[in-house]
Amino acid sequence: MRKVFTGVLWIFAIIILFLPLSNKAQDQKPFTFGMHPSLWFTYTNSSQATSENENMQWLLSLPANFNYAGKNFQFDSDVFLQYGQIVKANQHPQKTQDNLILNLMPSIRLLKKPGVRLFWQTKVETQMKEGVLDNQKTGFLDPGFLTHTLFVGNKNQLITQTEKQTFQIVYGVGYSYQQVLKNHFQLLSDIQPNSNNKNIMGSTAVFNLGYMQKFNRLMSIDLAFNSLLLAKKDFFKNTSNSRFTSLLLANLNIGMFSL
């Protein structure tokens, strides 16, 4: 199961990343895609009487999305990759950031007015390289969080959609089932048999927002916010019985550069 899922995940990520290189897809108006990579470097040098310390940090971020907007069936997807390291003299590089988040969300229209839709959202959260968490070694999908959500909601365009501007929100309520994929990583449920932290299910609230504005041929701004609240049993008695995940991305694009 883990090997099959790993293969499917990487294939989809590669498709997402290289779709913008296809000229044919640009002629199909229902399809939209985007990719905004950014790379940051920071160099620090501190000198003292007896020693000199220097280090360099780098961070690569790569958000991408692929969407299809039909009259009845629609499909939204996005992937977010982030990886960074700090490199010190005479030491092995240390990982500072490592995130891989994949979100797939097909939907069909149930009612034309008031625009009610049925959504199925699959979200994957993991890391790409080996690391350490709670004194345990971690790796790709070890652990990984796989969340399936079926919800009823709406998708609204808050402004007139043009090639220069878009503003869309998706919201709704439903039910989620979250699995934890792992190989060697030990969860609390593995150590304490009565713990219920491995697989959880419960009522869900979803809210996603996307905004894009092109000021001219070289300058544009992008904003994306995705959130999901999964409430476990007795949520109103104990708010710790829940899981909340969110991702906020903001980019200012100037020519070939992204901030």
Secondary structure, DSSP 4 states (H G I P E B T S, - for coil): -HHHHHHHHHHHHHHHHHGGG-SGGGG-TTEEEEE--EEEEEEEEEE-SS-EEEEEEEEEEEEEEEEEE-SSEEEEEEEEEEEEEEEETTS--EEEEEEEEEEEEEEEEEETTTTEEEEEEEEEEE-SS-EEETTEEEBTTBTEEEEEEEEEEEEEE-S---SSEEEEEEEEEEEEEEEEE-SSPPPHHHHSTT---SSEEEEEEEEEEEEEEE-SSSEEEEEEEEEEEEE-TTTTT-TTSEEEEEEEEEEEEETTEE-
